[in-house]
Each structure stands twice: as C-alpha cells, then as structure tokens.
Amino acid sequence: MGIFDELSNSPAFKGALGQLEAAVVPVVLSEVLGNGSQGGLSAIVAKLQQSGLGAQVSSWLGNGENMPITADQLKQVLSNDQVKQLAAKFGIPVDQVLDVLAKQLPASVDHASPTGSLTHGA
C-alpha cells in the first residue's frame, strides 16, 4: 500500500475532501447561476423553497442534521442548460451532475449559512 492509498483512506483526509467539495459547490453554482441575490446558492435555495422543498432547505440552514435531496428533485428545479453548464464546470458527465449536486448541496448550504441564513454573496 502506497502513501496515496493510506492518505485516501484516512478519515482526516476524507473529512478535508468533503469540506473542500462543500466549499467548491457554491463557487460553481455562482458561476453558472449568477451572483448575489440573482444566483448562486441563494437562487437555488429560493427555487427549492418555491418547489415545495422548504423542509430540506430549512434543515440545511438550521442546526442539526441535514435532510437529503434527490437528483430527481433537483431535476425539477434546474434547467437542462444549467445542468450542462454545471457538468462542464465540474468536469463530470451530464448524467452524474444531479447525483453529485444532490450529495453536496446540503453540506454546501449548511457551510455557507453558519448563522442560519446564507452569507452575503452566496
């Protein structure tokens, strides 16, 4: 077993990788969906709330466990063009974008809202 194998199996490394992924998602969303109140996490959070997913969003903004969201639920909120742009920015196949986003979005919103609401520019 090489050093990279040992490192990639380390809980500390996995935790740091998860934090990095959670920090990258808002940046990519901001680039694809716009900035400030017109885009980024703020826009997707608003769209999710308007689509009847307010309970999930509230759990991400509040303290406690983050409720999951599915790729199918995200598909109802994001346009095909937005999914294609996200695929290009993440460098992953289009058919995997919603799965990755469903996995990372709760932690990203949670990370961007330490006080219970999204920080300015998110």
PyMOL commands that set and color helices and strands:
alter all, ss='L'
color gray80, all
select helices_A, chain A and resi 3-8+11-33+36-38+40-50+54-61+71-77+80-90+94-112
alter helices_A, ss='H'
color red, helices_A
deselect
rebuild
show_as cartoon
